[in-house]
Amino acid sequence: MVEQVAAEYLVQRPELLRRLDHARDLPLTMIVAPAGAGKTVLLQQWAATEPDLDMAWIDIEPEDDDPMRFSRRLISALSAIRARIGGLAPMSALGAGGLGGPFLDHLATELASFPETVIVLDDLHHLANPTLLADIGRLVAAIPPNVHLVIATRSDPPIAWSRLRLRNRMHELRQLDLAMTRDESAELLARITRRDIGAGAVDAIASRTEGWAAGLQLAGLTLKFQGESDEFVEELSGSDRLIAEYLTEEVLDALSESTRTLLLRMSALDVMTAELVDHVLQRTDAQQLFERLEHESMFLVAIDPQRTRVRFHQLFRDLLRYRLRAEDAAEEQRLLVAAADFHLAHGELTPAVEYLLRAREWGRALDAIMTRGSDVFERGEMHTVIRWITSVPDHARADRLDVQLELGILVGMQGEIVLAVDAFRRVANDPRATTGERAAADAWMSATVQWSTSPEETLRAAERALGRLAADSIETPDLMGLTTPELLRTLATGSAGRSHFLLGDLGEAEAWLEQGLATEGVAYPPYRVGLLGSLALLHAWSGRVVDAELLAGEAIDTAMAASLVAHPVIADAYLAQALVAHEQGRPEAAAHPLRNGVISAEANHRSQLSWIARYEAALVAGLEGRFEDALELTELVPHGTDGGTGRSTPTPAPAGGPAPAVRDRLVAARMNALRRSGHAEQALHLHSTDRRGLGTASSIALEAVAASLTLGRVDAAKALLGDTADRFRAEQPRAAVQRLLLRGWTAALEGTRPAALEFVDAALARAEPEGLVAPFLESDAVVLDLVAELEPMRGGLAATIVALDGRRSPARANATLAEPLTDRELEILGHLPDHSTTAELASLCFVSINTIKTHTAHIYRKLGVTGRSAAIARARELGLLAPLSRADHLRA
């Protein structure tokens, strides 16, 4: 909501207003200047000159650093515009993960139906959360042309705007632009003092303050109360902050003792209402008091048009609080406690806790958090509750096991797993802990499985939790409604399933996940979404893509119905969809869910899902023939280097290492890329030196067989196939299809073509119900020739495989270019039609933004075009991209 300032003190600034107005065609306007430079006042004046312009204004507060709170305020402001428009559906509900991830796509779609709209984010410097700031950067990239974002801040946010600057797509106003001219300074001084100020004094004050609006206002107040003097003008010097403090003290000293005392006592309060001030200061005239202070320009600004909520200017308030604390610290604490009591009585937890923390009333603050904090959690504002708890000194919460548990749950949800596990272990090992508290600690410790490099430990924690929960009449602590016995059983059961999956025990994993879906706690939507997604990913992992696609779809539908589309728990479902698309030989269809899966997994640093996303990106790269990229993506050395050679990987590897099952798949994918790029000997060497032993996993064993066949070592391949038959059962049907293909390949090399055709025909029959294409395309030319021979009789899946055979692909079109595109450039070209931003392309392709820009420039040059749209059209014309479908034409 726009802060209201007394109109009599406003100085119109037509040139700045004109610049703001002309910038409306751009995505972003940035106003960066120090406190008191007049940023908010300028925007208020602009809003007043454009009464018909729809404007969503958010006056950002420190509490908005919680991503969910900020996002909710943004949606509320936009919903108010939609309500004024009428005739349009309400804004979509917000997911529990805040503004990040896929929800931005939905938001951009809805904004496109708005009339011209301006979103103002005033005082952005209050935000420090890197995830939230990154989301704001993505919001700017996603908003449609009818929406303009204005950011006012004291300092530049750590958001990369270089792309917008280079394209002249943002307008910037800075301190020098906002400095008041000599004439504007004279007008402002005259308005405040209500008399003409001598030209010499105006010149000196304007020069000393360098047009700083707050300095001019403070100087005007000093002149108003003390009169004009050469001594005052001469002493007006120093930094902005020093000027503010000096002049403010001059103003305070000029006030009556009663008014000064009143201002000091009021300064203890943040947002003030008449009812609050009357209660805390034991008055009955607070509303009249507000009006008098505003008329006297005592740095009081209203937060709403009705002037029912007000606050002091921050610089003025800070000085008043400093003076109050120095003169009467006990009175300050009494005022803070009284304000907290008022808000608690009115059911307003957030301001109440803030006042109690400022008053250092640690016990009362913790009691309020623990008894009412679930309301804040249910709004998704986890960051706020974590900040509250960690603001209490360790010694003041050391004996509160309930606080330790709640803090562990919250930081765990945000991906701070070391802190979470430490909190859970403290409770589980504390001799004072009850069985119910230990059960809660173990269940939530097991839930860290998707962050952990040791799924054995999370599995043991799940088993301990379920053992404790089996006791009759167990009483568990009530923590945000998440620690009932029913929910803890579902959490531990699902976590056990995920642990078995990451250990490679797929049969056990499926049984546990199915059992989790049958528990009572699965009625809680986030748990249902997560379990469905995990089961979908497990099925896709094994090649059961039909079931995987249905389960992933159900998970996403459930998430949408429960407003969880931006919740990190949906990551499994997106990754399952991406893996299904890969298995069906549709790498282009894998791009979007893979991007969403990466965003969702990284939202709270689920490192194991990030490793799975990296593996899937390697599969897509291999399917498209980009073997160098596949090799980079399957490097297991952390921190984005190859262990000392200095060659960088596309992006830094996720924190920690991959769990056993993921690691095995990464090794297998690396072996596949090595073999298919002409380095089968290296692939076989990688298998023989694998630390986990010869052919531990079926995926590695199958690639070892393929590498042996590529090298013509048929006897070695047959021995591996015979010795490892039992290993393939868990990963059906994919492993069965691969094994049949390897037997067909072996038979072909031995010269028994009828047997080879029989094996490949059996593989096609096994793969057809699931539409499995990738195992064929990832095999060898020998196998693909056998499929082509069978295709006239079989059609169906065989025809699809033949059509996707890389040797028969549009790569020929690339060869006709004077300078063919590289594999990396072809990959980036394939992503251009989906409207991804440069930053999104960089994330999707696991490279830096600068690298994407370089590749894009090369693509344009080689195609003889100057922009993205022209490049897409030219690529379709040449056959490098698929032509538009009828549905695409209709959407266009």
Buried (B, 14 or more C-beta within 10 A) or exposed (E): BBBBBBEEBBBEBEEBBEBBEEBBEBBBBBBBBBBBBBBBBBBBBBBEEBEEBBBBBBBBBBBBBBBBBBBBBBBEBBBBBBEEEEEEEEBBBBBBBBBBBBBBBBBBEBBEEBEBBBBBBBBBBBBEBEBBBBBBBBBBBBBBEBBBBBBBBBEBBEBEBEBBEEEEBBBBBEBEBBBBEBEBBBBBBBBBBEEEBEEEBBBBBBEBBBBBBBBBBBBBBBBBBBEBEEEBBEEBEEEBEEBBBBBBBBBBEBBEEEBBBBBBBBBBBBEBBBEBBBBBBEEEEBBEBBBEBBEBBBBBBBBEEEBBBBBBBEBBBBBBBEBBBEEBEEBBBBBBBBBBBBBBEBEBBBBBBBBBBBBEBBEBBBEBBBEBBBEBBEBBBBBBBBBBBBBBEEEBBEEBBBBBBBBBBBBBBBBBBEBBBBBBBBBBEBEEBBEBBBBBBBBBBBBBBBBBBBBEBBBBBBBBBBEBBEEEEBEBBBBBEBBBBBBBBBBBBBBBBBBBBBBBBBEBBBBBBEBBBEBEBBEBBBBBBBBBBBBBBBBBBBBBBEBBBEBBBBBBEBBBEBBBBBBBBBBBBBBBBBBBBBBBBBBBBBBBBBBBBBBBBBBBBBBBBBBBBBBBBBBBBBBBBBBBBBBBBBBBEBEBBBEEEEEBBBBEBBBBBBBBBBBBBBBBBBBBBBBBBEBBEBBBBBBEEBEEEBBBBBBBBBBBBBBBBBBEBBEBBBEBBEEBEEBBEBBBBBBBBBBBBBBBBBBBBEEBEEBBBBBBBBBBEBBBEBBBBBBBBBBBEBBBBBBBBBBEEBEEBBBBBBEBBEEEBBBEBBEEEEEBBBBBBBBBBBBBBEEBBBBBBBBBBBBEBEBBBEBBEBBBEBBEBEEBEEBBBBBBEBBBBEEBEEEEEEEE
